Amino acid sequence: MNILITGGSGLIGQSFTKWMLHNHHQIWILSRNPDSANLPAGVKGVQWDGKTTIGWLNIFESMDAVINLAGENIGGGLWTEKRKKRILDSRVLAGRAITEAFQLAKNRPGVLVQASAVGIYGVESDEVLPETAPAGKDWLAGVAREWEASTDEVSDLGVRRVTIRTGLVLSQRGGVLPKLLLPFRLMVGGKMGSGRQWMPWIHIMDEVRAILYLLELNTARGVYNLAAPNPVTNAEFSKIASRVLHRPAWFSIPGPILRAVLGEMSTLLLDGQRAIPQRLLEDGFQFRFNNLEPALEDLVRSPKIAD
């Protein structure tokens, strides 16, 4: 396949690109700085500004699929009003540019994979959350709603559109896992806040495999949760990480301290969603890592190509 990716320099984009190159697919990545983006050999980097179709429409019509992962890292700094605007704009403006490209193209790619997050379900529920669960009302849920809506009109053109609501992607090469495991390595690991908050996790290998599965499954349309079938609470994560790393889990950080230090961004650590991949399982996808302990053991001891 010829695949165009936005946000290809992020954790998911890099891992997916390496996997696809290994399996002899062709990858084009839209990047603000393709010359300095450290793209893998064989990838074609294309300049773009993150908000318009200038400079890349000429290659769009030769693509079989588009994967829109563009969006500023929500955990990269405190949520000032200025930064919250950048987080939202980086997602919405990129999505609108992708939509415009589909509208202008005479020969359209057959499928669009639109990124989103399980944060769309909000933080007010302890219930199991399949794809049919309603959206939440907090700020992150609102960002996810607008992120998804930025490419809604692509479906009206007859293009197969798949929205992936991803949980916490576990990888040794970046993302949230190294930060979660660091306190345990320093002998100060333990739960955060009450420890009852849910952590809808997914091994990076399953994230990559699920995206490819949805690209190739011609009947796949609409929303899919990309999270392992068995989410864990933060307290459960702490116990499992302790066993895998052979480190104690005796230390805990009270919620009020995290809120005082991180402000509104503390929701990333103190809140969660009990999201499950109902539609993926119904469509026949088989996870390699259904449970957290073997997933952590695999990542800690033997990183794979997709990681």
Secondary structure, DSSP 8 states (H G I E B T S, - for coil): -EEEEESTTSHHHHHHHHHHHHTT-EEEEEESSGGGS---TT-EEEE--SSS-TTTHHHHTT-SEEEE-----TTSS---HHHHHHHHHHHHHHHHHHHHHHHH-SS--SEEEEEEEGGGG-SS--S-B-TTS----SHHHHHHHHHHHTTHHHHTTT-EEEEEEE-EEE-TTSTTHHHHHHHHHTT----BTTS-SEE-EEEHHHHHHHHHHHHH-TT--EEEEES-SS-EEHHHHHHHHHHHHT------B-HHHHHHHHGGGGHHHH----B--HHHHHTT---S--SHHHHHHHHHH---TT-
